[in-house]
Protein backbone atom coordinates (compact mmCIF):
# COMPACT_ATOMS: atom_id res chain seq x y z
CA UNK A 1 0.00 0.00 0.00
CA UNK A 2 1.38 3.45 -0.88
CA UNK A 3 2.35 5.67 2.05
CA UNK A 4 -0.23 8.13 3.38
CA UNK A 5 -0.17 11.60 1.75
CA UNK A 6 1.43 13.31 4.76
CA UNK A 7 4.00 10.57 4.84
CA UNK A 8 4.79 11.21 1.18
CA UNK A 9 5.43 14.86 1.91
CA UNK A 10 7.67 14.07 4.86
CA UNK A 11 9.72 11.62 2.83
CA UNK A 12 10.15 13.88 -0.16
CA UNK A 13 11.01 16.85 2.00
CA UNK A 14 13.78 14.78 3.55
CA UNK A 15 14.97 13.59 0.13
CA UNK A 16 15.32 17.05 -1.32
CA UNK A 17 17.12 18.69 1.62
CA UNK A 18 19.99 17.79 0.80
CA UNK A 19 21.48 8.14 4.00
CA UNK A 20 28.99 -8.29 12.93
CA UNK A 21 30.81 -6.88 16.00
CA UNK A 22 29.55 -8.07 19.36
CA UNK A 23 29.34 -4.62 20.93
CA UNK A 24 29.21 -1.45 18.79
CA UNK A 25 30.99 1.74 19.70
CA UNK A 26 33.92 4.00 18.91
CA UNK A 27 37.53 2.98 19.13
CA UNK A 28 38.00 2.65 22.86
CA UNK A 29 41.78 2.70 22.54
CA UNK A 30 41.84 6.12 20.87
CA UNK A 31 42.96 8.99 23.07
CA UNK A 32 39.92 10.78 24.44
CA UNK A 33 39.07 14.21 23.09
CA UNK A 34 36.73 16.06 25.44
CA UNK A 35 34.52 17.49 22.73
CA UNK A 36 33.48 17.25 19.09
CA UNK A 37 31.89 20.33 17.51
CA UNK A 38 30.00 19.61 14.28
CA UNK A 39 28.56 22.17 11.90
CA UNK A 40 25.44 21.24 9.95
CA UNK A 41 22.92 22.75 7.55
CA UNK A 42 20.28 20.23 8.73
CA UNK A 43 17.86 21.73 11.23
CA UNK A 44 16.39 19.51 13.94
CA UNK A 45 12.79 20.29 14.87
CA UNK A 46 11.87 17.34 17.09
CA UNK A 47 13.38 14.39 18.98
CA UNK A 48 10.26 12.28 18.46
CA UNK A 49 11.58 9.20 16.66
CA UNK A 50 8.79 9.36 14.08
CA UNK A 51 10.22 12.70 12.92
CA UNK A 52 13.70 11.29 12.27
CA UNK A 53 15.06 11.26 8.72
CA UNK A 54 18.32 10.07 7.23
CA UNK A 55 19.53 13.68 7.26
CA UNK A 56 18.76 14.19 10.97
CA UNK A 57 19.83 10.69 12.06
CA UNK A 58 23.13 11.78 13.75
CA UNK A 59 21.17 13.94 16.22
CA UNK A 60 19.02 10.94 17.10
CA UNK A 61 21.97 8.56 17.34
CA UNK A 62 23.29 10.60 20.25
CA UNK A 63 20.35 9.71 22.50
CA UNK A 64 18.78 6.64 20.88
CA UNK A 65 20.25 3.34 19.75
CA UNK A 66 18.95 1.49 16.72
CA UNK A 67 18.04 -2.17 16.65
CA UNK A 68 20.77 -2.83 14.10
CA UNK A 69 23.89 -0.82 13.36
CA UNK A 70 25.07 -0.06 9.84
CA UNK A 71 28.84 0.13 9.49
CA UNK A 72 30.49 2.75 7.23
CA UNK A 73 30.85 0.14 4.45
CA UNK A 74 27.13 -0.71 4.63
CA UNK A 75 27.39 -4.05 6.45
CA UNK A 76 24.97 -4.69 9.31
CA UNK A 77 26.12 -5.38 12.87
CA UNK A 78 24.37 -6.11 16.17
CA UNK A 79 23.25 -3.23 18.33
CA UNK A 80 20.12 -3.49 20.48
CA UNK A 81 19.35 -6.64 18.52
CA UNK A 82 22.14 -9.21 18.87
CA UNK A 83 20.81 -11.50 16.15
CA UNK A 84 18.07 -11.90 13.56
CA UNK A 85 16.59 -14.63 11.39
CA UNK A 86 13.85 -15.03 8.82
CA UNK A 87 11.54 -18.02 8.53
CA UNK A 88 11.68 -20.21 5.41
CA UNK A 89 9.17 -18.02 3.53
CA UNK A 90 10.94 -14.81 4.61
CA UNK A 91 7.65 -13.41 5.87
CA UNK A 92 8.55 -13.42 9.57
CA UNK A 93 11.66 -11.75 10.98
CA UNK A 94 12.64 -12.65 14.55
CA UNK A 95 15.00 -10.33 16.41
CA UNK A 96 16.94 -11.51 19.46
CA UNK A 97 17.45 -8.60 21.84
CA UNK A 98 20.32 -7.53 24.06
CA UNK A 99 19.91 -8.01 27.81
CA UNK A 100 21.01 -5.77 30.66
CA UNK A 101 20.13 -2.51 28.87
CA UNK A 102 18.03 0.22 30.47
CA UNK A 103 16.51 3.43 29.21
CA UNK A 104 17.41 6.80 30.74
CA UNK A 105 14.33 6.61 32.97
CA UNK A 106 15.41 3.23 34.36
CA UNK A 107 12.93 1.14 32.39
CA UNK A 108 14.40 -2.18 31.18
CA UNK A 109 14.85 -2.59 27.45
CA UNK A 110 12.89 -5.65 26.27
CA UNK A 111 10.62 -6.98 23.53
CA UNK A 112 7.62 -5.02 24.79
CA UNK A 113 9.60 -1.79 24.42
CA UNK A 114 10.57 -2.72 20.86
CA UNK A 115 6.97 -3.49 19.95
CA UNK A 116 5.79 -0.18 21.43
CA UNK A 117 8.39 1.69 19.37
CA UNK A 118 7.74 -0.10 16.10
CA UNK A 119 3.99 0.36 16.49
CA UNK A 120 4.55 4.06 17.22
CA UNK A 121 6.64 4.46 14.07
CA UNK A 122 4.21 2.45 11.93
CA UNK A 123 1.31 4.68 12.98
CA UNK A 124 3.24 7.89 12.33
CA UNK A 125 3.63 10.06 9.27
CA UNK A 126 7.43 10.14 9.11
CA UNK A 127 10.14 8.48 7.08
CA UNK A 128 10.09 5.33 9.22
CA UNK A 129 6.40 4.72 8.58
CA UNK A 130 6.99 4.34 4.85
CA UNK A 131 9.72 1.71 5.21
CA UNK A 132 7.71 -0.16 7.86
CA UNK A 133 4.53 -0.09 5.77
CA UNK A 134 5.12 -3.72 4.78
CA UNK A 135 5.07 -4.90 8.41
CA UNK A 136 1.69 -6.47 9.12
CA UNK A 137 2.16 -7.03 12.86
CA UNK A 138 4.76 -6.88 15.62
CA UNK A 139 4.56 -9.78 18.08
CA UNK A 140 6.28 -10.25 21.44
CA UNK A 141 7.61 -13.82 21.52
CA UNK A 142 9.17 -13.44 24.97
CA UNK A 143 11.18 -10.79 26.81
CA UNK A 144 14.20 -11.28 24.54
CA UNK A 145 12.53 -11.89 21.18
CA UNK A 146 10.20 -9.94 18.94
CA UNK A 147 8.75 -11.06 15.62
CA UNK A 148 7.89 -8.82 12.66
CA UNK A 149 5.21 -10.40 10.48
CA UNK A 150 5.11 -9.54 6.76
CA UNK A 151 2.47 -10.32 4.11
CA UNK A 152 5.30 -10.81 1.62
CA UNK A 153 9.12 -10.69 1.71
CA UNK A 154 10.67 -7.25 2.14
CA UNK A 155 14.41 -7.22 1.32
CA UNK A 156 14.75 -3.68 2.63
CA UNK A 157 13.49 -4.34 6.14
CA UNK A 158 16.77 -5.30 7.84
CA UNK A 159 18.75 -2.30 6.50
CA UNK A 160 15.85 -0.05 7.51
CA UNK A 161 16.21 -1.15 11.13
CA UNK A 162 19.65 0.49 11.17
CA UNK A 163 18.11 3.88 10.36
CA UNK A 164 15.12 5.94 11.50
CA UNK A 165 12.88 2.85 11.51
CA UNK A 166 15.15 1.16 14.06
CA UNK A 167 15.35 3.93 16.66
CA UNK A 168 14.18 2.87 20.11
CA UNK A 169 12.89 5.36 22.70
CA UNK A 170 11.77 4.81 26.28
CA UNK A 171 8.16 3.54 26.19
CA UNK A 172 7.25 6.12 28.85
CA UNK A 173 7.77 8.82 26.21
CA UNK A 174 5.42 7.30 23.66
CA UNK A 175 3.24 8.05 21.73
CA UNK A 176 5.92 10.67 21.22
CA UNK A 177 4.75 14.17 22.03
CA UNK A 178 6.86 14.22 25.19
CA UNK A 179 9.93 13.11 23.25
CA UNK A 180 9.88 16.14 20.98
CA UNK A 181 11.90 18.24 23.40
CA UNK A 182 12.80 15.66 26.07
CA UNK A 183 14.39 12.60 24.44
CA UNK A 184 14.85 9.42 26.46
CA UNK A 185 16.62 6.39 25.04
CA UNK A 186 19.49 3.97 25.60
CA UNK A 187 22.03 5.95 23.57
CA UNK A 188 25.62 6.92 24.34
CA UNK A 189 24.76 10.55 25.20
CA UNK A 190 22.14 12.64 26.95
CA UNK A 191 20.82 16.01 25.82
CA UNK A 192 22.33 18.81 27.89
CA UNK A 193 19.27 21.02 28.13
CA UNK A 194 21.02 23.82 29.97
CA UNK A 195 23.53 24.34 27.14
CA UNK A 196 21.18 23.61 24.24
CA UNK A 197 19.53 26.47 22.34
CA UNK A 198 16.87 24.91 20.09
CA UNK A 199 17.25 26.00 16.50
CA UNK A 200 20.91 26.93 16.96
CA UNK A 201 22.97 24.57 19.12
CA UNK A 202 22.39 21.09 20.55
CA UNK A 203 24.81 19.81 23.20
CA UNK A 204 25.08 16.17 24.27
CA UNK A 205 27.13 14.86 27.18
CA UNK A 206 28.28 11.32 27.77
CA UNK A 207 25.72 9.00 29.39
CA UNK A 208 27.38 7.66 32.54
CA UNK A 209 25.81 4.19 32.39
CA UNK A 210 25.85 3.53 28.65
CA UNK A 211 25.76 -0.22 28.02
CA UNK A 212 28.14 -0.19 25.01
CA UNK A 213 31.75 0.76 24.37
CA UNK A 214 32.67 4.34 25.12
CA UNK A 215 32.71 6.68 22.17
CA UNK A 216 35.84 8.86 22.01
CA UNK A 217 34.15 12.17 22.90
CA UNK A 218 32.78 13.31 26.24
CA UNK A 219 30.70 16.05 24.62
CA UNK A 220 29.23 16.37 21.13
CA UNK A 221 27.78 19.66 19.88
CA UNK A 222 25.78 20.26 16.70
CA UNK A 223 25.78 23.85 15.48
CA UNK A 224 23.14 24.72 12.86
CA UNK A 225 23.95 27.26 10.15
CA UNK A 226 21.78 27.53 7.02
CA UNK A 227 24.64 28.84 4.87
CA UNK A 228 27.75 26.81 4.00
CA UNK A 229 29.90 29.92 3.64
CA UNK A 230 29.22 30.61 7.32
CA UNK A 231 30.24 27.04 8.09
CA UNK A 232 33.53 27.50 6.26
CA UNK A 233 34.11 30.70 8.24
CA UNK A 234 33.39 28.78 11.43
CA UNK A 235 35.85 26.03 10.47
CA UNK A 236 38.50 28.63 9.67
CA UNK A 237 37.94 30.43 12.99
CA UNK A 238 38.20 27.17 14.94
CA UNK A 239 34.56 27.17 16.05
CA UNK A 240 33.88 23.76 14.49
CA UNK A 241 35.91 20.58 14.22
CA UNK A 242 34.14 19.04 11.22
CA UNK A 243 31.40 19.58 8.66
CA UNK A 244 29.95 18.31 5.38
CA UNK A 245 30.15 20.67 2.39
CA UNK A 246 27.82 20.15 -0.57
CA UNK A 247 28.38 23.45 -2.37
CA UNK A 248 31.28 23.10 -4.86
CA UNK A 249 32.29 26.73 -4.34
CA UNK A 250 32.66 26.17 -0.61
CA UNK A 251 34.49 22.90 -1.26
CA UNK A 252 36.98 24.81 -3.39
CA UNK A 253 37.56 27.26 -0.54
CA UNK A 254 38.94 24.54 1.75
CA UNK A 255 40.01 21.66 -0.51
CA UNK A 256 43.66 22.74 -0.87
CA UNK A 257 43.98 24.53 2.46
CA UNK A 258 46.67 22.73 4.53
CA UNK A 259 44.80 23.58 7.73
CA UNK A 260 42.06 21.10 6.83
CA UNK A 261 41.76 17.37 6.26
CA UNK A 262 39.22 16.37 3.62
CA UNK A 263 37.48 13.21 2.43
CA UNK A 264 35.48 13.10 -0.80
CA UNK A 265 32.26 11.14 -1.19
CA UNK A 266 30.13 10.67 -4.28
CA UNK A 267 26.70 11.03 -2.76
CA UNK A 268 23.36 12.43 -3.88
CA UNK A 269 21.84 12.10 -7.34
CA UNK A 270 20.33 15.00 -9.26
CA UNK A 271 17.95 14.50 -12.15
CA UNK A 272 14.49 14.86 -13.61
CA UNK A 273 12.17 12.26 -12.12
CA UNK A 274 9.30 11.49 -14.50
CA UNK A 275 6.15 10.57 -12.58
CA UNK A 276 3.78 10.63 -15.56
CA UNK A 277 4.91 7.63 -17.57
CA UNK A 278 1.24 6.75 -18.09
CA UNK A 279 0.72 10.09 -19.88
CA UNK A 280 -2.10 11.32 -17.63
CA UNK A 281 -0.80 14.90 -17.31
CA UNK A 282 1.46 15.04 -20.36
CA UNK A 283 0.19 12.45 -22.87
CA UNK A 284 3.43 12.51 -24.88
CA UNK A 285 5.37 10.90 -22.01
CA UNK A 286 3.41 7.68 -22.35
CA UNK A 287 5.61 6.75 -25.34
CA UNK A 288 9.01 5.36 -24.26
CA UNK A 289 10.56 6.90 -27.37
CA UNK A 290 9.72 10.35 -26.03
CA UNK A 291 11.30 9.61 -22.67
CA UNK A 292 14.42 8.30 -24.42
CA UNK A 293 14.53 11.46 -26.52
CA UNK A 294 14.60 13.58 -23.37
CA UNK A 295 17.57 11.56 -22.13
CA UNK A 296 19.49 11.92 -25.40
CA UNK A 297 18.85 15.68 -25.42
CA UNK A 298 20.42 16.44 -22.03
CA UNK A 299 24.07 17.55 -22.09
CA UNK A 300 25.10 15.97 -18.78
CA UNK A 301 28.82 16.88 -18.89
CA UNK A 302 27.97 20.54 -19.40
CA UNK A 303 25.41 20.46 -16.59
CA UNK A 304 28.00 18.94 -14.26
CA UNK A 305 30.63 21.49 -15.32
CA UNK A 306 28.41 24.55 -15.03
CA UNK A 307 26.49 23.54 -11.92
CA UNK A 308 29.05 21.60 -9.91
CA UNK A 309 32.43 22.72 -11.30
CA UNK A 310 32.78 19.14 -12.52
CA UNK A 311 32.49 17.80 -8.96
CA UNK A 312 30.63 14.56 -9.56
CA UNK A 313 29.89 11.83 -12.09
CA UNK A 314 27.45 11.98 -15.00
CA UNK A 315 24.96 9.14 -15.02
CA UNK A 316 21.96 7.75 -16.83
CA UNK A 317 20.86 5.39 -14.04
CA UNK A 318 19.30 5.81 -10.60
CA UNK A 319 21.18 2.84 -9.10
CA UNK A 320 24.34 3.95 -7.29
CA UNK A 321 27.83 2.44 -7.64
CA UNK A 322 27.54 0.49 -4.37
CA UNK A 323 24.35 -1.37 -5.38
CA UNK A 324 24.34 -4.83 -6.95
CA UNK A 325 22.19 -3.64 -9.85
CA UNK A 326 24.62 -0.87 -10.89
CA UNK A 327 26.44 -1.21 -14.21
CA UNK A 328 29.16 1.34 -15.15
CA UNK A 329 28.23 1.35 -18.83
CA UNK A 330 24.74 2.64 -18.01
CA UNK A 331 26.21 5.88 -16.69
CA UNK A 332 26.94 6.91 -20.28
CA UNK A 333 24.11 5.02 -21.99
CA UNK A 334 22.56 8.34 -23.07
CA UNK A 335 25.55 10.21 -24.44
CA UNK A 336 24.44 13.55 -25.91
CA UNK A 337 22.83 12.81 -29.30
CA UNK A 338 20.30 15.42 -30.31
CA UNK A 339 19.92 14.00 -33.80
CA UNK A 340 18.79 10.71 -32.28
CA UNK A 341 16.47 12.60 -29.93
CA UNK A 342 14.78 14.33 -32.88
CA UNK A 343 14.48 11.00 -34.72
CA UNK A 344 12.75 9.40 -31.73
CA UNK A 345 10.34 12.31 -31.39
CA UNK A 346 9.53 12.08 -35.11
CA UNK A 347 8.94 8.33 -34.81
CA UNK A 348 6.51 9.10 -31.98
CA UNK A 349 4.63 11.56 -34.21
CA UNK A 350 6.10 14.61 -32.52
CA UNK A 351 8.32 16.06 -35.20
CA UNK A 352 7.13 19.51 -34.12
CA UNK A 353 7.91 18.80 -30.49
CA UNK A 354 5.69 19.35 -27.46
CA UNK A 355 5.49 21.38 -24.27
CA UNK A 356 6.76 20.06 -20.95
CA UNK A 357 5.51 21.96 -17.91
CA UNK A 358 7.65 21.50 -14.81
CA UNK A 359 7.57 23.03 -11.34
CA UNK A 360 10.61 25.03 -10.37
CA UNK A 361 11.61 24.68 -6.75
CA UNK A 362 14.32 27.36 -6.34
CA UNK A 363 15.93 25.31 -3.54
CA UNK A 364 16.94 22.75 -6.19
CA UNK A 365 16.55 24.37 -9.62
CA UNK A 366 18.89 27.36 -9.83
CA UNK A 367 18.47 29.93 -12.61
CA UNK A 368 21.47 28.35 -14.35
CA UNK A 369 20.00 24.85 -14.24
CA UNK A 370 16.61 26.13 -15.40
CA UNK A 371 18.20 27.88 -18.39
CA UNK A 372 20.49 24.98 -19.34
CA UNK A 373 17.75 22.36 -19.22
CA UNK A 374 15.38 24.59 -21.16
CA UNK A 375 18.05 25.09 -23.84
CA UNK A 376 18.95 21.38 -24.00
CA UNK A 377 15.38 20.21 -24.50
CA UNK A 378 14.48 23.19 -26.65
CA UNK A 379 17.24 22.17 -29.08
CA UNK A 380 15.21 19.05 -29.99
CA UNK A 381 11.82 20.77 -30.03
CA UNK A 382 10.65 20.25 -26.44
CA UNK A 383 9.62 23.53 -24.86
CA UNK A 384 10.19 23.53 -21.11
CA UNK A 385 7.85 25.86 -19.24
CA UNK A 386 8.98 26.41 -15.66
CA UNK A 387 6.24 27.21 -13.19
CA UNK A 388 7.68 28.76 -10.02
CA UNK A 389 6.50 27.10 -6.84
CA UNK A 390 7.87 27.14 -3.34
CA UNK A 391 9.19 23.87 -1.95
CA UNK A 392 6.10 23.00 0.11
CA UNK A 393 3.49 23.76 -2.55
CA UNK A 394 5.51 21.95 -5.22
CA UNK A 395 5.53 18.78 -3.17
CA UNK A 396 1.83 18.97 -2.45
CA UNK A 397 0.83 19.71 -6.02
CA UNK A 398 3.00 16.92 -7.43
CA UNK A 399 2.35 14.18 -4.90
CA UNK A 400 -1.20 14.84 -3.83
CA UNK A 401 -2.71 16.59 -6.83
CA UNK A 402 -0.39 15.01 -9.41
CA UNK A 403 -0.45 18.29 -11.30
CA UNK A 404 2.95 17.91 -12.97
CA UNK A 405 4.61 15.15 -15.00
CA UNK A 406 7.89 15.29 -13.09
CA UNK A 407 10.25 17.16 -10.85
CA UNK A 408 13.96 17.99 -10.81
CA UNK A 409 15.21 16.62 -7.50
CA UNK A 410 18.24 15.84 -5.41
CA UNK A 411 17.99 12.27 -4.10
CA UNK A 412 19.99 10.30 -1.57
CA UNK A 413 22.01 7.72 -3.50
CA UNK A 414 21.21 4.63 -1.45
CA UNK A 415 23.61 1.70 -1.29
CA UNK A 416 20.64 -0.66 -0.85
CA UNK A 417 19.14 -2.02 -4.08
CA UNK A 418 15.75 -2.59 -2.51
CA UNK A 419 15.63 0.97 -1.15
CA UNK A 420 16.05 2.23 -4.73
CA UNK A 421 13.19 0.03 -5.92
CA UNK A 422 10.98 0.85 -2.95
CA UNK A 423 11.45 4.60 -3.29
CA UNK A 424 11.44 4.97 -7.08
CA UNK A 425 9.75 1.97 -8.68
CA UNK A 426 7.07 0.65 -6.33
CA UNK A 427 3.84 2.64 -5.90
CA UNK A 428 4.43 5.29 -3.29
CA UNK A 429 6.58 8.30 -2.59
CA UNK A 430 8.14 8.93 -6.00
CA UNK A 431 5.75 6.85 -8.07
CA UNK A 432 2.52 8.48 -6.90
CA UNK A 433 0.41 7.13 -9.79
CA UNK A 434 1.62 3.57 -9.17
CA UNK A 435 2.86 3.18 -12.76
CA UNK A 436 4.35 -0.16 -13.76
CA UNK A 437 4.92 -2.21 -16.91
CA UNK A 438 5.25 -5.86 -17.92
CA UNK A 439 9.01 -6.10 -17.39
CA UNK A 440 8.87 -4.57 -13.93
CA UNK A 441 5.88 -6.77 -13.07
CA UNK A 442 7.81 -9.88 -14.11
CA UNK A 443 11.01 -9.05 -12.22
CA UNK A 444 9.70 -7.60 -8.96
CA UNK A 445 8.39 -10.89 -7.49
CA UNK A 446 11.86 -12.41 -7.93
CA UNK A 447 13.48 -9.43 -6.26
CA UNK A 448 11.19 -9.55 -3.22
CA UNK A 449 12.32 -13.04 -2.27
CA UNK A 450 16.05 -13.62 -2.74
CA UNK A 451 17.19 -11.03 -5.27
CA UNK A 452 19.81 -12.22 -7.73
CA UNK A 453 22.32 -9.75 -9.13
CA UNK A 454 21.31 -10.70 -12.69
CA UNK A 455 17.68 -9.78 -12.00
CA UNK A 456 18.67 -6.49 -10.37
CA UNK A 457 20.83 -5.67 -13.38
CA UNK A 458 18.00 -6.60 -15.75
CA UNK A 459 15.59 -4.31 -13.94
CA UNK A 460 18.06 -1.43 -13.83
CA UNK A 461 18.84 -1.83 -17.51
CA UNK A 462 15.14 -1.83 -18.34
CA UNK A 463 14.53 1.38 -16.36
CA UNK A 464 17.34 3.06 -18.29
CA UNK A 465 16.40 1.79 -21.73
CA UNK A 466 12.71 2.56 -21.20
CA UNK A 467 13.47 6.08 -20.00
CA UNK A 468 11.75 5.86 -16.64
CA UNK A 469 13.92 8.72 -15.38
CA UNK A 470 16.25 11.43 -16.70
CA UNK A 471 19.20 11.38 -14.27
CA UNK A 472 21.89 14.07 -14.66
CA UNK A 473 24.78 13.32 -12.32
CA UNK A 474 25.89 12.13 -8.91
CA UNK A 475 27.35 14.90 -6.76
CA UNK A 476 30.71 14.80 -4.99
CA UNK A 477 30.53 16.09 -1.42
CA UNK A 478 33.43 16.98 0.84
CA UNK A 479 33.83 15.99 4.49
CA UNK A 480 36.09 18.53 6.17
CA UNK A 481 37.84 18.52 9.53
CA UNK A 482 40.35 20.76 11.24
CA UNK A 483 42.86 17.91 11.25
CA UNK A 484 42.04 16.69 14.74
CA UNK A 485 39.18 14.47 13.54
CA UNK A 486 39.09 11.43 11.27
CA UNK A 487 35.82 11.10 9.35
CA UNK A 488 34.53 7.81 7.94
CA UNK A 489 31.76 8.54 5.39
CA UNK A 490 28.64 6.42 5.74
CA UNK A 491 27.81 4.21 2.77
CA UNK A 492 24.53 5.34 1.20
CA UNK A 493 24.29 8.51 3.30
CA UNK A 494 25.71 11.97 2.72
CA UNK A 495 25.84 12.71 6.44
CA UNK A 496 28.25 10.50 8.40
CA UNK A 497 26.94 8.35 11.19
CA UNK A 498 27.69 9.70 14.65
CA UNK A 499 29.98 6.69 14.98
CA UNK A 500 32.00 7.84 11.97
CA UNK A 501 34.01 10.44 13.89
CA UNK A 502 37.18 9.68 15.84
CA UNK A 503 40.25 11.61 17.01
CA UNK A 504 43.01 11.70 14.41
CA UNK A 505 45.87 9.42 15.40
Secondary structure in CASP SS format (residue, H / E / C, confidence):
PFRMAT SS
TARGET T0000
AUTHOR 0000-0000-0000
METHOD secondary structure of the structure
MODEL  1
X C 1.00
X C 1.00
X C 1.00
X C 1.00
X H 1.00
X H 1.00
X H 1.00
X H 1.00
X H 1.00
X H 1.00
X H 1.00
X H 1.00
X H 1.00
X H 1.00
X H 1.00
X H 1.00
X C 1.00
X C 1.00
X C 1.00
X C 1.00
X C 1.00
X C 1.00
X C 1.00
X C 1.00
X C 1.00
X C 1.00
X C 1.00
X C 1.00
X C 1.00
X C 1.00
X C 1.00
X C 1.00
X E 1.00
X E 1.00
X E 1.00
X E 1.00
X E 1.00
X E 1.00
X E 1.00
X E 1.00
X C 1.00
X C 1.00
X C 1.00
X C 1.00
X C 1.00
X C 1.00
X C 1.00
X C 1.00
X H 1.00
X H 1.00
X H 1.00
X C 1.00
X C 1.00
X C 1.00
X C 1.00
X C 1.00
X H 1.00
X H 1.00
X H 1.00
X H 1.00
X H 1.00
X H 1.00
X H 1.00
X C 1.00
X E 1.00
X E 1.00
X C 1.00
X E 1.00
X E 1.00
X E 1.00
X C 1.00
X C 1.00
X C 1.00
X C 1.00
X C 1.00
X E 1.00
X E 1.00
X E 1.00
X C 1.00
X C 1.00
X E 1.00
X E 1.00
X E 1.00
X E 1.00
X E 1.00
X E 1.00
X C 1.00
X C 1.00
X C 1.00
X C 1.00
X C 1.00
X E 1.00
X E 1.00
X E 1.00
X E 1.00
X E 1.00
X E 1.00
X C 1.00
X C 1.00
X C 1.00
X C 1.00
X E 1.00
X C 1.00
X C 1.00
X C 1.00
X C 1.00
X C 1.00
X E 1.00
X C 1.00
X C 1.00
X H 1.00
X H 1.00
X H 1.00
X H 1.00
X H 1.00
X H 1.00
X H 1.00
X H 1.00
X H 1.00
X H 1.00
X H 1.00
X H 1.00
X H 1.00
X C 1.00
X C 1.00
X C 1.00
X H 1.00
X H 1.00
X H 1.00
X H 1.00
X H 1.00
X C 1.00
X C 1.00
X C 1.00
X E 1.00
X E 1.00
X E 1.00
X E 1.00
X E 1.00
X E 1.00
X E 1.00
X E 1.00
X C 1.00
X C 1.00
X E 1.00
X E 1.00
X E 1.00
X E 1.00
X E 1.00
X E 1.00
X C 1.00
X C 1.00
X C 1.00
X C 1.00
X C 1.00
X C 1.00
X H 1.00
X H 1.00
X H 1.00
X H 1.00
X C 1.00
X C 1.00
X C 1.00
X H 1.00
X H 1.00
X H 1.00
X E 1.00
X E 1.00
X E 1.00
X C 1.00
X H 1.00
X H 1.00
X H 1.00
X C 1.00
X C 1.00
X C 1.00
X H 1.00
X H 1.00
X H 1.00
X H 1.00
X C 1.00
X C 1.00
X C 1.00
X C 1.00
X E 1.00
X C 1.00
X C 1.00
X C 1.00
X E 1.00
X E 1.00
X E 1.00
X C 1.00
X C 1.00
X C 1.00
X C 1.00
X C 1.00
X E 1.00
X C 1.00
X C 1.00
X C 1.00
X E 1.00
X E 1.00
X E 1.00
X E 1.00
X E 1.00
X E 1.00
X C 1.00
X C 1.00
X C 1.00
X C 1.00
X C 1.00
X C 1.00
X C 1.00
X C 1.00
X C 1.00
X C 1.00
X E 1.00
X E 1.00
X E 1.00
X E 1.00
X E 1.00
X E 1.00
X E 1.00
X E 1.00
X C 1.00
X C 1.00
X C 1.00
X H 1.00
X H 1.00
X H 1.00
X H 1.00
X H 1.00
X H 1.00
X H 1.00
X H 1.00
X H 1.00
X C 1.00
X C 1.00
X C 1.00
X C 1.00
X C 1.00
X E 1.00
X E 1.00
X E 1.00
X E 1.00
X C 1.00
X C 1.00
X H 1.00
X H 1.00
X H 1.00
X H 1.00
X H 1.00
X H 1.00
X H 1.00
X H 1.00
X C 1.00
X C 1.00
X C 1.00
X C 1.00
X C 1.00
X E 1.00
X E 1.00
X E 1.00
X E 1.00
X E 1.00
X E 1.00
X E 1.00
X E 1.00
X E 1.00
X E 1.00
X E 1.00
X E 1.00
X E 1.00
X E 1.00
X C 1.00
X C 1.00
X C 1.00
X C 1.00
X C 1.00
X C 1.00
X C 1.00
X C 1.00
X H 1.00
X H 1.00
X H 1.00
X H 1.00
X C 1.00
X H 1.00
X H 1.00
X H 1.00
X H 1.00
X H 1.00
X H 1.00
X H 1.00
X H 1.00
X H 1.00
X H 1.00
X C 1.00
X C 1.00
X H 1.00
X H 1.00
X H 1.00
X H 1.00
X H 1.00
X H 1.00
X H 1.00
X H 1.00
X H 1.00
X C 1.00
X C 1.00
X C 1.00
X E 1.00
X E 1.00
X E 1.00
X C 1.00
X C 1.00
X C 1.00
X C 1.00
X C 1.00
X C 1.00
X C 1.00
X C 1.00
X C 1.00
X C 1.00
X C 1.00
X C 1.00
X C 1.00
X H 1.00
X H 1.00
X H 1.00
X H 1.00
X H 1.00
X C 1.00
X C 1.00
X C 1.00
X C 1.00
X C 1.00
X H 1.00
X H 1.00
X H 1.00
X H 1.00
X H 1.00
X H 1.00
X H 1.00
X H 1.00
X H 1.00
X H 1.00
X C 1.00
X C 1.00
X C 1.00
X C 1.00
X C 1.00
X C 1.00
X E 1.00
X E 1.00
X E 1.00
X E 1.00
X E 1.00
X E 1.00
X E 1.00
X E 1.00
X C 1.00
X C 1.00
X C 1.00
X C 1.00
X C 1.00
X H 1.00
X H 1.00
X H 1.00
X H 1.00
X H 1.00
X H 1.00
X H 1.00
X H 1.00
X H 1.00
X H 1.00
X H 1.00
X H 1.00
X C 1.00
X C 1.00
X C 1.00
X E 1.00
X E 1.00
X E 1.00
X E 1.00
X E 1.00
X E 1.00
X E 1.00
X E 1.00
X C 1.00
X H 1.00
X H 1.00
X H 1.00
X H 1.00
X H 1.00
X H 1.00
X H 1.00
X H 1.00
X H 1.00
X H 1.00
X C 1.00
X C 1.00
X C 1.00
X C 1.00
X C 1.00
X E 1.00
X E 1.00
X E 1.00
X E 1.00
X E 1.00
X E 1.00
X C 1.00
X C 1.00
X C 1.00
X C 1.00
X C 1.00
X H 1.00
X H 1.00
X H 1.00
X H 1.00
X H 1.00
X H 1.00
X H 1.00
X H 1.00
X C 1.00
X C 1.00
X C 1.00
X E 1.00
X C 1.00
X C 1.00
X E 1.00
X C 1.00
X C 1.00
X C 1.00
X C 1.00
X C 1.00
X C 1.00
X H 1.00
X H 1.00
X H 1.00
X H 1.00
X H 1.00
X H 1.00
X H 1.00
X H 1.00
X H 1.00
X H 1.00
X H 1.00
X H 1.00
X H 1.00
X C 1.00
X C 1.00
X H 1.00
X H 1.00
X H 1.00
X H 1.00
X H 1.00
X H 1.00
X H 1.00
X H 1.00
X H 1.00
X H 1.00
X H 1.00
X H 1.00
X H 1.00
X C 1.00
X C 1.00
X C 1.00
X E 1.00
X E 1.00
X E 1.00
X E 1.00
X E 1.00
X E 1.00
X E 1.00
X E 1.00
X E 1.00
X E 1.00
X E 1.00
X E 1.00
X E 1.00
X C 1.00
X C 1.00
X C 1.00
X E 1.00
X E 1.00
X E 1.00
X C 1.00
X C 1.00
X C 1.00
X C 1.00
X C 1.00
X C 1.00
X C 1.00
X C 1.00
X C 1.00
X C 1.00
X H 1.00
X H 1.00
X H 1.00
X E 1.00
X E 1.00
X E 1.00
X C 1.00
X C 1.00
END
